[in-house]
Amino acid sequence: MLAAGPDILHSPFILRRGEKSIDLSSRTHIMGVLNVTPDSFSDGGKFFDKEQAVAHALQMVRDGADIIDVGGESTRPKGPYGEGAEEVTADEEIRRVVPVIEELSSRSDVLISVDTYKSAVADAALRAGAAIVNDISGLNYDAAMASVAAAHGAALIVMHIQGTPKTMQHDPVYKNVVEEVKESLSRSVEKARDAGVENILVDPGIGFGKRLEHNLSLIRNLHRLAELHCPIVIGPSRKGFIGTLLNLPVDQRVEGTAAAVAASVIYGANIVRVHDVKEMKRIAVVVDAIMEAR
């Protein structure tokens, strides 16, 4: 039996940047991925140049992105993409993301998220025009992150990860992946609330310390995260589990991503984080209409 419809799965939640606001309860929203890195698993190096990055972001906005998620450090795991991404300093990460955020902020009113687990990077990005912090560590790598988000009045996405980007795919083990991820996210939400963050979103961390069966189970049971009373973000785009199921390289996973996005919307996602914005926007519009039908 499918999960309950959008009235139950989507709780009202407003994200704002200046005069711009979006209501996450109204429909599924699209977060476009912008990797300002030389080594991301899917598109590393394509948008490392500031002008190319901004142009791509503006194209994603035209294609239907509601949020642009700007990241300056790859979290590519060790495995089929090589030895895994190298960590970068906060200063280098700031050098990569801040000029892009400043330029994008001056040319569009799109909501901007910064994909970082470093509080110094988050602070610089929020000063530059970002409105959301997307922390893959769920507040577990930098104790100051929640306080920085709260000081800026920023929204905060807390994601689940087992281990670190370098170690997360070595041997991920769970007794009950859905319950363990939910409990971990509950602790992250509590940390954020204790620090004074008002707008908190949760992400189960597809591909971050998860085997094939873990990823599938998390998508199938995504509605369980609604028990945390926070909007749900999910990022299945081009991930390794799709490659495993279809035996396809990363640049041929659009159909598999579309299926994962459709299932995620059905099971409760408020925001889907994707590379192929135009195609996934179309998927979300159709699935939303089906879910709203009586």
N, C-alpha and C positions, 0 to 999 in steps of 0.2 A: 504494500500500500504506500502511495506517495505521501510525502509530508503535507501538512496543512498549507493552505494558500497564503498569499501575501499579507492578508489582514493580520495573521498571527505571526508570520515570520518577519515582517518588516515593522520595526518599531520607529515611531517618528524621531527624526534626528536631523538637526539643521547644521550644516557646515557653512561657514562664512569667511569671506575675505573682502574687506571693505564693504562696498554696496552689493557685492555678489554673494548669493546664498543658494544652496541646493538642499532640498528636502529628500533625504534618503528613503523616506517611506512612500514616496510617490511612484517610483519605478526603480529598476536596476540601473545603477550608474557605472560609467566606464572610466577606469583609471588607465591612462596610457603610460607605458614604460619608456623612460628616456635615460639610457645608460651613457653617461659622460665618462666612459672608461675605455682603456685599450684592450681589455681582456674579459669582458662579460661572455657568458657561455653562448648567447644567441646572436648578439650584434656588437660584440666588442670592437671598438675602433671606428665604427661607422659614423658615430656622432661625437667623436672626441673633440672636434673643432667646434668652437662656440657658435659660429654662424650656422654650421650644418645642424647642430643640436637645436638651436632656436627654430630654424626653418622646419625641422622635422616635428617639433612640438606644435608649431602653429598648424601644420598639416593634420596632425592628430586631432587638434581642436576642430578643424573644419570637418574632419571625418566623424566627429561625435564624442570626443573625449570630454568628460566633465572635470577631470582632475589629471594633471600631469605629474608623474612621480619621478623626480630627478635624483639619480644616484651617481656618486663619484667613486665608489669602491665596489669591485666585483665580489660576489659571494659564490663564484663558480666552484663547485666541489672537485676534489681529486677524483679522477675517473676517466670517462671517455673524452673529456675536454682537456686532458693533460694533468699536470701535477696540482691543480687547484690554484685559485687566484692568490696573489700576494697581497698582504695587508699594506695599506698606505697610511701615512701619517694624517693627523687631523688637518695640518696645514695644507698638505697636498690635496686632500679631499675638498677643503674650502676653496682652494685655487681652482679646482675643476667645476664645482657646482655654483658658487656664488655669482660669477659673471653671467652664467646661463639664466639663473633665476632672476637676476636684476633685469636682464634684457627681455626675458619673457614676460615678466611682471609689468614692464613698461609698454608692452605691445599687445597685451591681452588681459582680460579680467578672469581668465580661467583660474580655478583653484590649483595651487601648486603645493605638492608634497615633497619633502626631502627624505630620501631613503638612506638613513644612517643610524648607527648605534652609538655614535659619539656625540656627547652633549655639546662640545665646542662647535662641531659642524652644524648641529641643529640650531644653536644660538645664532650663528652667522647666517644661516639660510633663512631663518625666520625674520631676522633684521632686513634681509635682502628682498623679502616679499612672499616667502612661503607661508602657508597657513596650517600645514599638517606635518607632523613628524611620523615617519614610518620606521619603527624600530624592530628589526628582525630578531633582536634578542629578547623581546618582551620585558625590557628594563633590567635585564640580568647582566649586561656587560659594563654599564656605566651608571653608577648610583645617582648621578646628578641629572640624568635625562628627564625624569618626570618633573623635577623642579623647574628645569628650563622651559619645558612645554607649558607648565602652569604659569610661569612668569610672563610668557608671551600671550597667554590665552589661546594657545594653539590646540588643535585636535591632535590626538595621539593614537596611532595604530600600534597595538602590541601583538607581535607574532610569536608563535611557538617554534622553537628550534631545539633539537636534541644535539648537544655538543656545540661545535663551532663550524664555520664554513669549511675549514680544512679537514675536520674529522667527522662531520655529521653523517657521511654515507659509508663510513668504515664498517659498522655492524650495528645498525639501529635495531633496538629490541624493545618491545612493549608487551605487557600482559593484556592490556585493553587500551588500544591506541586512542579511541574516542574519549574514554573517561580520563585517561592520563593527560591528554592535550587540553581537555576542558578544565581540569583541575589546575594545570599549570597556567592557563590563561586567566582563570579566576584569581590566582595569586597576583598576576601582573596587573589585572584591573584594580585589585585592592591597593597595590602600591601606587598606581596612578591616582586613584581617588584620594588616598591619604596625603599625597603631595599637592592636591588641589586642582588636578586636571578634571575638567567637567565633561569634555567631549572625548570619549574613549571608544575605539573600535577594536575588534578582535580578528585575528587571522590565524587559521590552523597551521599555516606553514607547509603547504604542499611542496614536497621535494626537499625539505630541510630536515634531514635526519629521519627519513621515511623510506620504507621499501614500497614496492608496487602495491602490495595488499593494504598497506597502511594508507596510502594516498587514496585508493579506491574507497576504503571504509570511511575515511574522513569526509569525502564528497558525499557519499551515500547517507551519512549521518550528520550532515552539516547543520540541519535544523536543531540538533541538540545544543549547539552553541548559542541559540537564541535564549536559552535558559540563563545566560549571563547578562541579559538585558542590555546588550550593546550591539550596534550594527556590525554586520559580518563582511569582512573583506576576504577575497580568495584570489590566489594567483596561480592557476594551472597552466598558463600560457607556455607552449612549446616545451614543457617539462619532460624530464627523462622517462617518467612512467608512460607517457604517450609514445615515446620512441620505443620503449620496450614492448608495448602492446602491438604496435604497428610495424615494428622493425624499420623505422624511418629515421633519417638524420634530422637535426634540429630545424633545418630550413624547409622541411616537407611535413610539418606537423599542424598545418592550419585546420584541416578537417578534424583531427583528433582534439585540437584545442577547442574547436567549435562544439564538439560533443560534450567535452568537460565543462565548458562555459554554460551550455544549456542545462546540464544536470545541476550545476551549482546554483543557477537561478531558481530552478524548480525546488531545490532543497534548502533555499534560504539566503543566498548571497544578496547583500545590498550593493556591494561594489565588486566588480570583477577587474582584476589587474591584468592587462593584456598588451601584447606587442602589435597585433593586427587589429587596430581600432575599428576601421570601417566595417570589416567583416563581423567582428564580435558585437558591435553596436546593432547590426541587423539581426543577429541571433537573439540578443537580449530583448529587442522590441517585439519580436514574434512570440517569444516564450512569455514575456510579461502579458501580452494580449491573451494568450491561451490561459494563463493562470488567473486572469481577471474575469474570464468568461463565466457565465452562470448557466 
